[in-house]
Amino acid sequence: MSNSNEKQADQENEVTTVAMQIILHAGNARALADEAFQLAKEENFKAAYEKINEANSNGILKAHQSQTQIIQDEARGVTHEPSLLLNHAQDHLMTIMSEVRMTKQMIELYELTVNRK
């Protein structure tokens, strides 16, 4: 294998690894947000907010950190071949970021209604 082919294969492996890490961490954030919502339905708001915070710090943040190297490479002019998997991973992350945000807002709203009873 030539140097050029080896470099391209390494970059493809890096992009695939990053994409899978983004999907993994974003999925963890979604699961934590689901747990938070269930806790809120049980009126355990303190634990629900802790789960939302965990979704952001152990899911969303880690997913963002996973893609940092790819973004920094692009900023330095190091390009990667377009990757459907990376596009999917970033779409997955953005969707789950919205879900976590909306779950937090629904918990806040539900807490207000419970406290007004």
C-alpha atoms as one frame of an Amber mdcrd trajectory, in Angstrom:
protein
   0.000   0.000   0.000   1.411   3.417  -0.906   1.884   6.228   1.599  -1.008
   8.147   0.053  -3.362   5.179   0.339  -2.268   4.512   3.932  -2.896   8.138
   4.861  -6.348   8.051   3.245  -7.201   4.803   5.049  -6.074   6.307   8.364
  -8.259   9.373   7.775 -11.253   7.196   6.879 -10.726   5.154  10.047 -10.480
   8.348  12.097 -13.727   9.709  10.644 -15.520   6.394  11.214 -14.273   6.208
  14.804 -15.355   9.778  15.488 -18.766   9.181  13.926 -19.345   6.099  16.067
 -18.268   7.971  19.217 -20.704  10.796  18.426 -23.535   8.307  17.896 -22.662
   6.459  21.108 -22.446   9.543  23.323 -25.519  11.174  21.802 -27.462   7.950
  22.306 -26.376   7.904  25.941 -27.677  11.464  26.301 -31.047  10.415  24.858
 -31.300   7.510  27.300 -30.481   9.812  30.217 -33.085  12.340  29.068 -35.658
   9.534  28.905 -34.732   8.545  32.462 -35.064  12.176  33.536 -38.540  12.394
  32.059 -39.604   9.220  33.846 -38.272  10.590  37.145 -40.230  13.797  36.594
 -43.417  11.805  36.015 -42.742  10.270  39.434 -42.370  13.850  40.736 -38.717
  13.258  41.627 -37.591  16.565  40.129 -34.198  16.746  41.843 -33.157  13.412
  40.335 -34.708  14.388  36.977 -32.573  17.533  36.777 -29.498  15.535  37.769
 -30.172  13.169  34.839 -30.597  16.098  32.453 -27.296  17.549  33.665 -25.684
  14.152  33.168 -27.155  13.948  29.661 -25.488  17.250  28.852 -22.142  16.569
  30.534 -21.715  12.844  29.853 -23.527  12.676  26.537 -23.741  15.874  24.557
 -20.398  17.300  25.710 -18.550  14.046  25.044 -20.111  13.814  21.589 -18.924
  17.344  20.828 -15.461  16.531  22.137 -15.330  13.494  19.851 -15.727  15.624
  16.737 -13.261  18.318  17.816 -10.253  16.749  16.055 -12.101  16.504  12.723
 -13.208  20.134  12.990  -9.705  21.280  13.945  -8.276  19.331  10.998 -10.681
  21.109   8.647  -9.719  24.496  10.131  -6.033  23.691   9.441  -6.829  22.749
   5.848  -6.663  18.981   6.376  -9.658  17.643   4.521 -11.463  14.345   4.883
 -13.499  12.524   2.300 -17.230  13.175   2.691 -18.740  10.591   5.012 -22.394
   9.643   5.135 -21.781   8.068   8.542 -20.318  11.308   9.944 -23.221  13.296
   8.479 -25.636  10.871  10.120 -23.764  11.117  13.430 -23.877  14.899  13.451
 -27.567  14.887  12.540 -28.163  12.366  15.324 -26.335  14.639  17.777 -28.256
  17.763  16.772 -31.577  15.940  17.068 -30.741  14.616  20.517 -29.487  18.015
  21.671 -32.955  19.333  20.845 -34.601  16.398  22.596 -32.581  16.946  25.785
 -33.364  20.663  25.725 -37.081  20.052  25.187 -37.157  17.343  27.859 -35.686
  19.790  30.353 -38.297  22.389  29.434 -41.116  19.850  29.766 -39.821  18.847
  33.196 -39.728  22.499  34.249 -43.276  23.013  33.022 -44.539  19.856  34.711
 -42.840  20.868  37.950 -44.663  24.208  37.823 -48.019  22.511  37.386 -47.372
  20.024  40.211 -46.286  22.787  42.576 -49.465  24.779  41.873 -51.760  21.996
  43.048
